[in-house]
Amino acid sequence: MASSSSSDGAAALVGGAGSSVIASYDNRQLRSLPPQLTDVGSAGGLRELSLAFNELASLAGLAEACPVLERLSAAHNQLRALPAALGDLTRLRKLDLSSNQLSDVSCLGGCTSLSEL
């Protein structure tokens, strides 16, 4: 497994064929998704993503940018609502949205593989 870092310090672990691609943007004081994620070409194969301990108010565009996401942590942010498109992440198995201000997660009904919320 190879390890790399982008210019903004985000770590990514890239494995061989069939392995996960993992990115962590924890504790970055982010208020919006990192540009690397909204570029569908570069984030399309991302399987695990952590955006914990930031200042995110929205995850808009995440489902489109990371359509094969299997694990997502967006804990300890400022989320009040989830985008409907998040329900399109049919491979999502683990999702951590703890310590946010969410009152409705009904859009996750389409996440048929979700086993841990």
C-alpha positions in Angstrom: 0.0 0.0 0.0 1.4 3.4 -1.0 0.9 6.6 1.0 0.8 10.1 -0.4 0.0 13.6 0.7 -1.4 16.5 -1.3 -0.2 20.1 -1.1 -2.8 20.9 1.5 -1.7 18.1 3.7 -4.6 15.7 3.1 -3.4 12.1 3.4 -4.5 9.4 1.0 -3.7 5.7 1.3 -3.9 4.0 -2.1 -3.9 0.2 -2.3 -3.6 -2.2 -5.2 -6.4 -3.5 -7.3 -9.6 -4.1 -5.2 -8.2 -2.1 -2.3 -9.7 0.9 -0.7 -8.8 4.5 -1.3 -8.9 6.4 1.9 -8.8 10.2 2.5 -8.8 12.1 5.8 -9.6 15.8 6.2 -10.0 15.8 10.0 -9.4 18.9 12.1 -8.9 21.3 9.1 -11.5 24.0 10.1 -13.2 23.3 6.7 -16.3 25.2 6.0 -16.9 23.5 2.6 -15.9 20.3 1.0 -12.2 20.3 -0.1 -11.8 21.1 -3.9 -10.2 17.7 -4.4 -13.5 16.0 -3.5 -15.7 18.1 -5.8 -13.6 17.1 -8.8 -15.4 13.9 -9.8 -12.5 12.7 -11.8 -10.1 12.6 -8.8 -12.5 11.5 -6.1 -14.6 9.0 -8.0 -12.9 5.9 -6.6 -12.8 7.1 -3.0 -14.1 4.4 -0.6 -13.5 5.9 2.8 -13.6 9.5 3.8 -13.3 11.3 7.1 -14.3 14.9 7.4 -14.6 14.9 11.2 -14.0 17.9 13.5 -14.5 20.6 11.0 -17.0 23.4 10.5 -19.0 21.9 7.6 -22.6 23.1 7.3 -23.3 21.1 4.2 -22.3 17.9 2.4 -23.8 19.1 -0.9 -21.9 17.6 -3.9 -20.4 14.7 -1.9 -22.5 11.9 -3.3 -21.9 13.1 -6.9 -18.1 13.4 -6.3 -17.7 10.1 -4.4 -20.4 7.7 -5.8 -18.7 4.5 -4.5 -18.2 5.7 -0.9 -18.5 2.9 1.6 -17.5 4.7 4.9 -18.0 8.3 5.8 -17.3 10.2 9.0 -18.7 13.7 9.2 -18.9 13.8 13.0 -18.4 17.0 15.0 -19.4 19.5 12.3 -22.2 22.0 12.0 -24.6 19.9 9.8 -28.3 20.8 10.2 -29.5 18.9 7.1 -28.3 16.3 4.6 -28.6 16.6 0.9 -31.1 14.3 -0.7 -28.4 12.9 -3.0 -26.7 11.3 0.0 -29.4 8.6 -0.3 -27.9 7.6 -3.7 -24.8 6.2 -2.0 -26.0 2.6 -2.2 -22.6 1.2 -1.2 -22.4 3.2 2.0 -22.0 0.8 4.9 -20.8 2.9 7.8 -21.8 6.5 8.5 -20.9 8.6 11.5 -22.8 11.9 11.8 -22.5 12.2 15.5 -22.2 15.6 17.2 -24.0 17.5 14.5 -27.4 19.3 14.6 -29.4 16.9 12.5 -33.0 16.3 13.1 -33.9 14.4 9.9 -32.0 11.6 8.2 -34.8 10.3 6.1 -32.9 10.9 2.9 -30.6 8.0 3.9 -33.4 5.5 3.0 -31.7 4.8 -0.3 -28.5 3.7 1.4 -29.4 0.0 1.2 -26.0 -1.2 2.4 -26.0 1.0 5.5 -25.4 -1.2 8.5 -23.9 1.3 11.0 -25.2 4.8 11.6 
